[in-house]
Amino acid sequence: MSNREFAKNLIDQIPENRLFYVISYLQGAAVPDEMPNTETLEAFTELDNGGGHHFTGSTEQLFAELMEN
C-alpha cells in the first residue's frame, strides 16, 4: 500500500468534527513557514510555567482591557 493510500484510509477513520484539523494541516496552515521570534517563544515558556495572562473574551473585550492598562 502506498503512503497516499494509507493516508486516505486513515482520513476515512477520522470523525467529521475533527477533519478541520486535518484540512488545516494539509493546506499548510498548521505548519508555519517561519519560527516565532524570541519574544513570542519567551511568552510561550512563561505561559507553560503558569505565568502570564490568558485571555478568553472577545476581541472587543481584549481591546477594552488593553486600553485600561
mmCIF file of the N, C-alpha and C atoms, coordinates in Angstrom:
data_MODEL
# 
_entry.id   MODEL 
# 
loop_
_atom_site.group_PDB 
_atom_site.id 
_atom_site.type_symbol 
_atom_site.label_atom_id 
_atom_site.label_alt_id 
_atom_site.label_comp_id 
_atom_site.label_asym_id 
_atom_site.label_entity_id 
_atom_site.label_seq_id 
_atom_site.pdbx_PDB_ins_code 
_atom_site.Cartn_x 
_atom_site.Cartn_y 
_atom_site.Cartn_z 
_atom_site.occupancy 
_atom_site.B_iso_or_equiv 
_atom_site.pdbx_formal_charge 
_atom_site.auth_seq_id 
_atom_site.auth_comp_id 
_atom_site.auth_asym_id 
_atom_site.auth_atom_id 
_atom_site.pdbx_PDB_model_num 
ATOM 1   N N  . MET A 1 1  ? 0.859   -1.180 0.000  1.00 0.00 ? 1  MET A N  1 
ATOM 2   C CA . MET A 1 1  ? 0.000   0.000  0.000  1.00 0.00 ? 1  MET A CA 1 
ATOM 3   C C  . MET A 1 1  ? 0.900   1.236  0.000  1.00 0.00 ? 1  MET A C  1 
ATOM 4   N N  . SER A 1 2  ? 0.594   2.158  -0.866 1.00 0.00 ? 2  SER A N  1 
ATOM 5   C CA . SER A 1 2  ? 1.376   3.399  -0.935 1.00 0.00 ? 2  SER A CA 1 
ATOM 6   C C  . SER A 1 2  ? 1.047   4.303  0.240  1.00 0.00 ? 2  SER A C  1 
ATOM 7   N N  . ASN A 1 3  ? 1.912   5.278  0.481  1.00 0.00 ? 3  ASN A N  1 
ATOM 8   C CA . ASN A 1 3  ? 1.653   6.260  1.540  1.00 0.00 ? 3  ASN A CA 1 
ATOM 9   C C  . ASN A 1 3  ? 0.355   7.010  1.282  1.00 0.00 ? 3  ASN A C  1 
ATOM 10  N N  . ARG A 1 4  ? 0.077   7.314  0.023  1.00 0.00 ? 4  ARG A N  1 
ATOM 11  C CA . ARG A 1 4  ? -1.155  8.038  -0.325 1.00 0.00 ? 4  ARG A CA 1 
ATOM 12  C C  . ARG A 1 4  ? -2.383  7.206  0.038  1.00 0.00 ? 4  ARG A C  1 
ATOM 13  N N  . GLU A 1 5  ? -2.356  5.929  -0.313 1.00 0.00 ? 5  GLU A N  1 
ATOM 14  C CA . GLU A 1 5  ? -3.481  5.047  0.012  1.00 0.00 ? 5  GLU A CA 1 
ATOM 15  C C  . GLU A 1 5  ? -3.634  4.892  1.527  1.00 0.00 ? 5  GLU A C  1 
ATOM 16  N N  . PHE A 1 6  ? -2.506  4.757  2.217  1.00 0.00 ? 6  PHE A N  1 
ATOM 17  C CA . PHE A 1 6  ? -2.534  4.637  3.669  1.00 0.00 ? 6  PHE A CA 1 
ATOM 18  C C  . PHE A 1 6  ? -3.140  5.890  4.297  1.00 0.00 ? 6  PHE A C  1 
ATOM 19  N N  . ALA A 1 7  ? -2.719  7.067  3.813  1.00 0.00 ? 7  ALA A N  1 
ATOM 20  C CA . ALA A 1 7  ? -3.246  8.334  4.334  1.00 0.00 ? 7  ALA A CA 1 
ATOM 21  C C  . ALA A 1 7  ? -4.749  8.443  4.089  1.00 0.00 ? 7  ALA A C  1 
ATOM 22  N N  . LYS A 1 8  ? -5.191  8.062  2.919  1.00 0.00 ? 8  LYS A N  1 
ATOM 23  C CA . LYS A 1 8  ? -6.628  8.109  2.615  1.00 0.00 ? 8  LYS A CA 1 
ATOM 24  C C  . LYS A 1 8  ? -7.417  7.183  3.536  1.00 0.00 ? 8  LYS A C  1 
ATOM 25  N N  . ASN A 1 9  ? -6.870  6.010  3.813  1.00 0.00 ? 9  ASN A N  1 
ATOM 26  C CA . ASN A 1 9  ? -7.540  5.083  4.725  1.00 0.00 ? 9  ASN A CA 1 
ATOM 27  C C  . ASN A 1 9  ? -7.620  5.663  6.134  1.00 0.00 ? 9  ASN A C  1 
ATOM 28  N N  . LEU A 1 10 ? -6.567  6.309  6.568  1.00 0.00 ? 10 LEU A N  1 
ATOM 29  C CA . LEU A 1 10 ? -6.573  6.925  7.895  1.00 0.00 ? 10 LEU A CA 1 
ATOM 30  C C  . LEU A 1 10 ? -7.570  8.077  7.960  1.00 0.00 ? 10 LEU A C  1 
ATOM 31  N N  . ILE A 1 11 ? -7.637  8.879  6.907  1.00 0.00 ? 11 ILE A N  1 
ATOM 32  C CA . ILE A 1 11 ? -8.585  10.002 6.876  1.00 0.00 ? 11 ILE A CA 1 
ATOM 33  C C  . ILE A 1 11 ? -10.013 9.489  6.985  1.00 0.00 ? 11 ILE A C  1 
ATOM 34  N N  . ASP A 1 12 ? -10.304 8.363  6.373  1.00 0.00 ? 12 ASP A N  1 
ATOM 35  C CA . ASP A 1 12 ? -11.657 7.795  6.453  1.00 0.00 ? 12 ASP A CA 1 
ATOM 36  C C  . ASP A 1 12 ? -12.036 7.404  7.874  1.00 0.00 ? 12 ASP A C  1 
ATOM 37  N N  . GLN A 1 13 ? -11.061 7.232  8.749  1.00 0.00 ? 13 GLN A N  1 
ATOM 38  C CA . GLN A 1 13 ? -11.324 6.831  10.130 1.00 0.00 ? 13 GLN A CA 1 
ATOM 39  C C  . GLN A 1 13 ? -11.491 8.036  11.069 1.00 0.00 ? 13 GLN A C  1 
ATOM 40  N N  . ILE A 1 14 ? -11.228 9.237  10.573 1.00 0.00 ? 14 ILE A N  1 
ATOM 41  C CA . ILE A 1 14 ? -11.304 10.435 11.409 1.00 0.00 ? 14 ILE A CA 1 
ATOM 42  C C  . ILE A 1 14 ? -12.746 10.918 11.481 1.00 0.00 ? 14 ILE A C  1 
ATOM 43  N N  . PRO A 1 15 ? -13.235 11.198 12.698 1.00 0.00 ? 15 PRO A N  1 
ATOM 44  C CA . PRO A 1 15 ? -14.606 11.705 12.819 1.00 0.00 ? 15 PRO A CA 1 
ATOM 45  C C  . PRO A 1 15 ? -14.754 13.054 12.100 1.00 0.00 ? 15 PRO A C  1 
ATOM 46  N N  . GLU A 1 16 ? -15.922 13.291 11.578 1.00 0.00 ? 16 GLU A N  1 
ATOM 47  C CA . GLU A 1 16 ? -16.202 14.507 10.812 1.00 0.00 ? 16 GLU A CA 1 
ATOM 48  C C  . GLU A 1 16 ? -15.846 15.776 11.583 1.00 0.00 ? 16 GLU A C  1 
ATOM 49  N N  . ASN A 1 17 ? -16.118 15.797 12.890 1.00 0.00 ? 17 ASN A N  1 
ATOM 50  C CA . ASN A 1 17 ? -15.871 17.009 13.671 1.00 0.00 ? 17 ASN A CA 1 
ATOM 51  C C  . ASN A 1 17 ? -14.375 17.270 13.896 1.00 0.00 ? 17 ASN A C  1 
ATOM 52  N N  . ARG A 1 18 ? -13.509 16.363 13.515 1.00 0.00 ? 18 ARG A N  1 
ATOM 53  C CA . ARG A 1 18 ? -12.063 16.570 13.662 1.00 0.00 ? 18 ARG A CA 1 
ATOM 54  C C  . ARG A 1 18 ? -11.353 16.764 12.321 1.00 0.00 ? 18 ARG A C  1 
ATOM 55  N N  . LEU A 1 19 ? -12.077 16.644 11.245 1.00 0.00 ? 19 LEU A N  1 
ATOM 56  C CA . LEU A 1 19 ? -11.463 16.785 9.924  1.00 0.00 ? 19 LEU A CA 1 
ATOM 57  C C  . LEU A 1 19 ? -10.932 18.190 9.671  1.00 0.00 ? 19 LEU A C  1 
ATOM 58  N N  . PHE A 1 20 ? -11.487 19.192 10.359 1.00 0.00 ? 20 PHE A N  1 
ATOM 59  C CA . PHE A 1 20 ? -10.999 20.563 10.195 1.00 0.00 ? 20 PHE A CA 1 
ATOM 60  C C  . PHE A 1 20 ? -9.491  20.634 10.434 1.00 0.00 ? 20 PHE A C  1 
ATOM 61  N N  . TYR A 1 21 ? -9.014  19.927 11.454 1.00 0.00 ? 21 TYR A N  1 
ATOM 62  C CA . TYR A 1 21 ? -7.595  19.967 11.799 1.00 0.00 ? 21 TYR A CA 1 
ATOM 63  C C  . TYR A 1 21 ? -6.739  19.349 10.691 1.00 0.00 ? 21 TYR A C  1 
ATOM 64  N N  . VAL A 1 22 ? -7.231  18.285 10.115 1.00 0.00 ? 22 VAL A N  1 
ATOM 65  C CA . VAL A 1 22 ? -6.502  17.627 9.028  1.00 0.00 ? 22 VAL A CA 1 
ATOM 66  C C  . VAL A 1 22 ? -6.471  18.533 7.802  1.00 0.00 ? 22 VAL A C  1 
ATOM 67  N N  . ILE A 1 23 ? -7.597  19.137 7.500  1.00 0.00 ? 23 ILE A N  1 
ATOM 68  C CA . ILE A 1 23 ? -7.675  20.031 6.340  1.00 0.00 ? 23 ILE A CA 1 
ATOM 69  C C  . ILE A 1 23 ? -6.744  21.222 6.525  1.00 0.00 ? 23 ILE A C  1 
ATOM 70  N N  . SER A 1 24 ? -6.730  21.806 7.730  1.00 0.00 ? 24 SER A N  1 
ATOM 71  C CA . SER A 1 24 ? -5.832  22.931 8.006  1.00 0.00 ? 24 SER A CA 1 
ATOM 72  C C  . SER A 1 24 ? -4.386  22.518 7.812  1.00 0.00 ? 24 SER A C  1 
ATOM 73  N N  . TYR A 1 25 ? -4.035  21.355 8.301  1.00 0.00 ? 25 TYR A N  1 
ATOM 74  C CA . TYR A 1 25 ? -2.665  20.867 8.155  1.00 0.00 ? 25 TYR A CA 1 
ATOM 75  C C  . TYR A 1 25 ? -2.327  20.671 6.682  1.00 0.00 ? 25 TYR A C  1 
ATOM 76  N N  . LEU A 1 26 ? -3.222  20.031 5.956  1.00 0.00 ? 26 LEU A N  1 
ATOM 77  C CA . LEU A 1 26 ? -2.959  19.760 4.543  1.00 0.00 ? 26 LEU A CA 1 
ATOM 78  C C  . LEU A 1 26 ? -2.846  21.039 3.715  1.00 0.00 ? 26 LEU A C  1 
ATOM 79  N N  . GLN A 1 27 ? -3.538  22.077 4.129  1.00 0.00 ? 27 GLN A N  1 
ATOM 80  C CA . GLN A 1 27 ? -3.452  23.353 3.426  1.00 0.00 ? 27 GLN A CA 1 
ATOM 81  C C  . GLN A 1 27 ? -2.231  24.158 3.847  1.00 0.00 ? 27 GLN A C  1 
ATOM 82  N N  . GLY A 1 28 ? -1.492  23.659 4.821  1.00 0.00 ? 28 GLY A N  1 
ATOM 83  C CA . GLY A 1 28 ? -0.288  24.342 5.257  1.00 0.00 ? 28 GLY A CA 1 
ATOM 84  C C  . GLY A 1 28 ? -0.495  25.297 6.408  1.00 0.00 ? 28 GLY A C  1 
ATOM 85  N N  . ALA A 1 29 ? -1.724  25.452 6.886  1.00 0.00 ? 29 ALA A N  1 
ATOM 86  C CA . ALA A 1 29 ? -1.992  26.390 7.968  1.00 0.00 ? 29 ALA A CA 1 
ATOM 87  C C  . ALA A 1 29 ? -1.378  25.918 9.281  1.00 0.00 ? 29 ALA A C  1 
ATOM 88  N N  . ALA A 1 30 ? -1.227  24.630 9.459  1.00 0.00 ? 30 ALA A N  1 
ATOM 89  C CA . ALA A 1 30 ? -0.701  24.103 10.714 1.00 0.00 ? 30 ALA A CA 1 
ATOM 90  C C  . ALA A 1 30 ? 0.815   24.044 10.740 1.00 0.00 ? 30 ALA A C  1 
ATOM 91  N N  . VAL A 1 31 ? 1.448   24.347 9.624  1.00 0.00 ? 31 VAL A N  1 
ATOM 92  C CA . VAL A 1 31 ? 2.904   24.296 9.552  1.00 0.00 ? 31 VAL A CA 1 
ATOM 93  C C  . VAL A 1 31 ? 3.415   25.683 9.176  1.00 0.00 ? 31 VAL A C  1 
ATOM 94  N N  . PRO A 1 32 ? 3.811   26.475 10.172 1.00 0.00 ? 32 PRO A N  1 
ATOM 95  C CA . PRO A 1 32 ? 4.273   27.827 9.855  1.00 0.00 ? 32 PRO A CA 1 
ATOM 96  C C  . PRO A 1 32 ? 5.558   27.800 9.034  1.00 0.00 ? 32 PRO A C  1 
ATOM 97  N N  . ASP A 1 33 ? 5.695   28.793 8.173  1.00 0.00 ? 33 ASP A N  1 
ATOM 98  C CA . ASP A 1 33 ? 6.874   28.901 7.321  1.00 0.00 ? 33 ASP A CA 1 
ATOM 99  C C  . ASP A 1 33 ? 8.081   29.437 8.076  1.00 0.00 ? 33 ASP A C  1 
ATOM 100 N N  . GLU A 1 34 ? 7.841   30.090 9.202  1.00 0.00 ? 34 GLU A N  1 
ATOM 101 C CA . GLU A 1 34 ? 8.943   30.685 9.940  1.00 0.00 ? 34 GLU A CA 1 
ATOM 102 C C  . GLU A 1 34 ? 8.783   30.406 11.427 1.00 0.00 ? 34 GLU A C  1 
ATOM 103 N N  . MET A 1 35 ? 9.861   30.502 12.137 1.00 0.00 ? 35 MET A N  1 
ATOM 104 C CA . MET A 1 35 ? 9.854   30.297 13.584 1.00 0.00 ? 35 MET A CA 1 
ATOM 105 C C  . MET A 1 35 ? 9.348   31.556 14.283 1.00 0.00 ? 35 MET A C  1 
ATOM 106 N N  . PRO A 1 36 ? 8.663   31.380 15.416 1.00 0.00 ? 36 PRO A N  1 
ATOM 107 C CA . PRO A 1 36 ? 8.283   32.556 16.207 1.00 0.00 ? 36 PRO A CA 1 
ATOM 108 C C  . PRO A 1 36 ? 9.540   33.281 16.688 1.00 0.00 ? 36 PRO A C  1 
ATOM 109 N N  . ASN A 1 37 ? 9.421   34.590 16.883 1.00 0.00 ? 37 ASN A N  1 
ATOM 110 C CA . ASN A 1 37 ? 10.581  35.345 17.350 1.00 0.00 ? 37 ASN A CA 1 
ATOM 111 C C  . ASN A 1 37 ? 10.850  35.052 18.820 1.00 0.00 ? 37 ASN A C  1 
ATOM 112 N N  . THR A 1 38 ? 11.965  35.548 19.321 1.00 0.00 ? 38 THR A N  1 
ATOM 113 C CA . THR A 1 38 ? 12.402  35.273 20.689 1.00 0.00 ? 38 THR A CA 1 
ATOM 114 C C  . THR A 1 38 ? 11.362  35.713 21.710 1.00 0.00 ? 38 THR A C  1 
ATOM 115 N N  . GLU A 1 39 ? 10.777  36.888 21.519 1.00 0.00 ? 39 GLU A N  1 
ATOM 116 C CA . GLU A 1 39 ? 9.781   37.399 22.460 1.00 0.00 ? 39 GLU A CA 1 
ATOM 117 C C  . GLU A 1 39 ? 8.574   36.463 22.549 1.00 0.00 ? 39 GLU A C  1 
ATOM 118 N N  . THR A 1 40 ? 8.132   35.961 21.411 1.00 0.00 ? 40 THR A N  1 
ATOM 119 C CA . THR A 1 40 ? 6.991   35.044 21.385 1.00 0.00 ? 40 THR A CA 1 
ATOM 120 C C  . THR A 1 40 ? 7.337   33.730 22.069 1.00 0.00 ? 40 THR A C  1 
ATOM 121 N N  . LEU A 1 41 ? 8.526   33.200 21.787 1.00 0.00 ? 41 LEU A N  1 
ATOM 122 C CA . LEU A 1 41 ? 8.951   31.955 22.423 1.00 0.00 ? 41 LEU A CA 1 
ATOM 123 C C  . LEU A 1 41 ? 9.035   32.113 23.942 1.00 0.00 ? 41 LEU A C  1 
ATOM 124 N N  . GLU A 1 42 ? 9.515   33.265 24.407 1.00 0.00 ? 42 GLU A N  1 
ATOM 125 C CA . GLU A 1 42 ? 9.579   33.535 25.845 1.00 0.00 ? 42 GLU A CA 1 
ATOM 126 C C  . GLU A 1 42 ? 8.172   33.601 26.447 1.00 0.00 ? 42 GLU A C  1 
ATOM 127 N N  . ALA A 1 43 ? 7.229   34.177 25.707 1.00 0.00 ? 43 ALA A N  1 
ATOM 128 C CA . ALA A 1 43 ? 5.844   34.250 26.190 1.00 0.00 ? 43 ALA A CA 1 
ATOM 129 C C  . ALA A 1 43 ? 5.244   32.850 26.295 1.00 0.00 ? 43 ALA A C  1 
ATOM 130 N N  . PHE A 1 44 ? 5.521   31.984 25.327 1.00 0.00 ? 44 PHE A N  1 
ATOM 131 C CA . PHE A 1 44 ? 5.045   30.598 25.391 1.00 0.00 ? 44 PHE A CA 1 
ATOM 132 C C  . PHE A 1 44 ? 5.600   29.910 26.632 1.00 0.00 ? 44 PHE A C  1 
ATOM 133 N N  . THR A 1 45 ? 6.878   30.092 26.884 1.00 0.00 ? 45 THR A N  1 
ATOM 134 C CA . THR A 1 45 ? 7.518   29.483 28.046 1.00 0.00 ? 45 THR A CA 1 
ATOM 135 C C  . THR A 1 45 ? 6.898   29.998 29.337 1.00 0.00 ? 45 THR A C  1 
ATOM 136 N N  . GLU A 1 46 ? 6.645   31.296 29.390 1.00 0.00 ? 46 GLU A N  1 
ATOM 137 C CA . GLU A 1 46 ? 6.029   31.897 30.573 1.00 0.00 ? 46 GLU A CA 1 
ATOM 138 C C  . GLU A 1 46 ? 4.668   31.268 30.852 1.00 0.00 ? 46 GLU A C  1 
ATOM 139 N N  . LEU A 1 47 ? 3.843   31.130 29.812 1.00 0.00 ? 47 LEU A N  1 
ATOM 140 C CA . LEU A 1 47 ? 2.521   30.519 29.979 1.00 0.00 ? 47 LEU A CA 1 
ATOM 141 C C  . LEU A 1 47 ? 2.640   29.053 30.383 1.00 0.00 ? 47 LEU A C  1 
ATOM 142 N N  . ASP A 1 48 ? 3.575   28.336 29.768 1.00 0.00 ? 48 ASP A N  1 
ATOM 143 C CA . ASP A 1 48 ? 3.771   26.920 30.105 1.00 0.00 ? 48 ASP A CA 1 
ATOM 144 C C  . ASP A 1 48 ? 4.153   26.745 31.571 1.00 0.00 ? 48 ASP A C  1 
ATOM 145 N N  . ASN A 1 49 ? 4.827   27.739 32.134 1.00 0.00 ? 49 ASN A N  1 
ATOM 146 C CA . ASN A 1 49 ? 5.269   27.674 33.531 1.00 0.00 ? 49 ASN A CA 1 
ATOM 147 C C  . ASN A 1 49 ? 4.263   28.291 34.499 1.00 0.00 ? 49 ASN A C  1 
ATOM 148 N N  . GLY A 1 50 ? 3.049   28.555 34.028 1.00 0.00 ? 50 GLY A N  1 
ATOM 149 C CA . GLY A 1 50 ? 1.994   29.045 34.898 1.00 0.00 ? 50 GLY A CA 1 
ATOM 150 C C  . GLY A 1 50 ? 1.949   30.553 35.054 1.00 0.00 ? 50 GLY A C  1 
ATOM 151 N N  . GLY A 1 51 ? 2.773   31.290 34.333 1.00 0.00 ? 51 GLY A N  1 
ATOM 152 C CA . GLY A 1 51 ? 2.763   32.748 34.420 1.00 0.00 ? 51 GLY A CA 1 
ATOM 153 C C  . GLY A 1 51 ? 1.931   33.363 33.310 1.00 0.00 ? 51 GLY A C  1 
ATOM 154 N N  . GLY A 1 52 ? 2.090   34.652 33.165 1.00 0.00 ? 52 GLY A N  1 
ATOM 155 C CA . GLY A 1 52 ? 1.411   35.360 32.087 1.00 0.00 ? 52 GLY A CA 1 
ATOM 156 C C  . GLY A 1 52 ? -0.065  35.545 32.348 1.00 0.00 ? 52 GLY A C  1 
ATOM 157 N N  . HIS A 1 53 ? -0.772  35.959 31.323 1.00 0.00 ? 53 HIS A N  1 
ATOM 158 C CA . HIS A 1 53 ? -2.197  36.232 31.425 1.00 0.00 ? 53 HIS A CA 1 
ATOM 159 C C  . HIS A 1 53 ? -2.886  35.582 30.238 1.00 0.00 ? 53 HIS A C  1 
ATOM 160 N N  . HIS A 1 54 ? -3.822  34.705 30.512 1.00 0.00 ? 54 HIS A N  1 
ATOM 161 C CA . HIS A 1 54 ? -4.580  34.023 29.463 1.00 0.00 ? 54 HIS A CA 1 
ATOM 162 C C  . HIS A 1 54 ? -5.926  34.712 29.326 1.00 0.00 ? 54 HIS A C  1 
ATOM 163 N N  . PHE A 1 55 ? -6.220  35.247 28.143 1.00 0.00 ? 55 PHE A N  1 
ATOM 164 C CA . PHE A 1 55 ? -7.464  35.979 27.903 1.00 0.00 ? 55 PHE A CA 1 
ATOM 165 C C  . PHE A 1 55 ? -8.422  35.117 27.092 1.00 0.00 ? 55 PHE A C  1 
ATOM 166 N N  . THR A 1 56 ? -9.687  35.068 27.503 1.00 0.00 ? 56 THR A N  1 
ATOM 167 C CA . THR A 1 56 ? -10.661 34.222 26.809 1.00 0.00 ? 56 THR A CA 1 
ATOM 168 C C  . THR A 1 56 ? -11.884 34.982 26.314 1.00 0.00 ? 56 THR A C  1 
ATOM 169 N N  . GLY A 1 57 ? -11.870 36.313 26.377 1.00 0.00 ? 57 GLY A N  1 
ATOM 170 C CA . GLY A 1 57 ? -13.026 37.091 25.953 1.00 0.00 ? 57 GLY A CA 1 
ATOM 171 C C  . GLY A 1 57 ? -13.012 37.396 24.462 1.00 0.00 ? 57 GLY A C  1 
ATOM 172 N N  . SER A 1 58 ? -13.882 38.303 24.070 1.00 0.00 ? 58 SER A N  1 
ATOM 173 C CA . SER A 1 58 ? -13.973 38.719 22.668 1.00 0.00 ? 58 SER A CA 1 
ATOM 174 C C  . SER A 1 58 ? -12.859 39.708 22.345 1.00 0.00 ? 58 SER A C  1 
ATOM 175 N N  . THR A 1 59 ? -12.675 39.982 21.086 1.00 0.00 ? 59 THR A N  1 
ATOM 176 C CA . THR A 1 59 ? -11.671 40.955 20.655 1.00 0.00 ? 59 THR A CA 1 
ATOM 177 C C  . THR A 1 59 ? -12.000 42.336 21.224 1.00 0.00 ? 59 THR A C  1 
ATOM 178 N N  . GLU A 1 60 ? -13.281 42.669 21.221 1.00 0.00 ? 60 GLU A N  1 
ATOM 179 C CA . GLU A 1 60 ? -13.711 43.961 21.779 1.00 0.00 ? 60 GLU A CA 1 
ATOM 180 C C  . GLU A 1 60 ? -13.346 44.061 23.258 1.00 0.00 ? 60 GLU A C  1 
ATOM 181 N N  . GLN A 1 61 ? -13.575 42.982 23.998 1.00 0.00 ? 61 GLN A N  1 
ATOM 182 C CA . GLN A 1 61 ? -13.231 42.969 25.420 1.00 0.00 ? 61 GLN A CA 1 
ATOM 183 C C  . GLN A 1 61 ? -11.715 43.064 25.623 1.00 0.00 ? 61 GLN A C  1 
ATOM 184 N N  . LEU A 1 62 ? -10.955 42.403 24.752 1.00 0.00 ? 62 LEU A N  1 
ATOM 185 C CA . LEU A 1 62 ? -9.491  42.462 24.848 1.00 0.00 ? 62 LEU A CA 1 
ATOM 186 C C  . LEU A 1 62 ? -9.010  43.890 24.684 1.00 0.00 ? 62 LEU A C  1 
ATOM 187 N N  . PHE A 1 63 ? -9.487  44.583 23.666 1.00 0.00 ? 63 PHE A N  1 
ATOM 188 C CA . PHE A 1 63 ? -9.043  45.951 23.451 1.00 0.00 ? 63 PHE A CA 1 
ATOM 189 C C  . PHE A 1 63 ? -9.479  46.873 24.585 1.00 0.00 ? 63 PHE A C  1 
ATOM 190 N N  . ALA A 1 64 ? -10.665 46.645 25.132 1.00 0.00 ? 64 ALA A N  1 
ATOM 191 C CA . ALA A 1 64 ? -11.130 47.431 26.271 1.00 0.00 ? 64 ALA A CA 1 
ATOM 192 C C  . ALA A 1 64 ? -10.190 47.232 27.459 1.00 0.00 ? 64 ALA A C  1 
ATOM 193 N N  . GLU A 1 65 ? -9.792  45.984 27.702 1.00 0.00 ? 65 GLU A N  1 
ATOM 194 C CA . GLU A 1 65 ? -8.868  45.697 28.799 1.00 0.00 ? 65 GLU A CA 1 
ATOM 195 C C  . GLU A 1 65 ? -7.502  46.329 28.540 1.00 0.00 ? 65 GLU A C  1 
ATOM 196 N N  . LEU A 1 66 ? -7.030  46.262 27.317 1.00 0.00 ? 66 LEU A N  1 
ATOM 197 C CA . LEU A 1 66 ? -5.726  46.860 26.990 1.00 0.00 ? 66 LEU A CA 1 
ATOM 198 C C  . LEU A 1 66 ? -5.743  48.359 27.173 1.00 0.00 ? 66 LEU A C  1 
ATOM 199 N N  . MET A 1 67 ? -6.855  49.003 26.868 1.00 0.00 ? 67 MET A N  1 
ATOM 200 C CA . MET A 1 67 ? -6.956  50.459 26.996 1.00 0.00 ? 67 MET A CA 1 
ATOM 201 C C  . MET A 1 67 ? -7.007  50.893 28.467 1.00 0.00 ? 67 MET A C  1 
ATOM 202 N N  . GLU A 1 68 ? -7.438  49.991 29.353 1.00 0.00 ? 68 GLU A N  1 
ATOM 203 C CA . GLU A 1 68 ? -7.477  50.290 30.789 1.00 0.00 ? 68 GLU A CA 1 
ATOM 204 C C  . GLU A 1 68 ? -6.085  50.311 31.403 1.00 0.00 ? 68 GLU A C  1 
ATOM 205 N N  . ASN A 1 69 ? -5.177  49.560 30.846 1.00 0.00 ? 69 ASN A N  1 
ATOM 206 C CA . ASN A 1 69 ? -3.830  49.418 31.433 1.00 0.00 ? 69 ASN A CA 1 
ATOM 207 C C  . ASN A 1 69 ? -2.865  50.420 30.883 1.00 0.00 ? 69 ASN A C  1 
# 
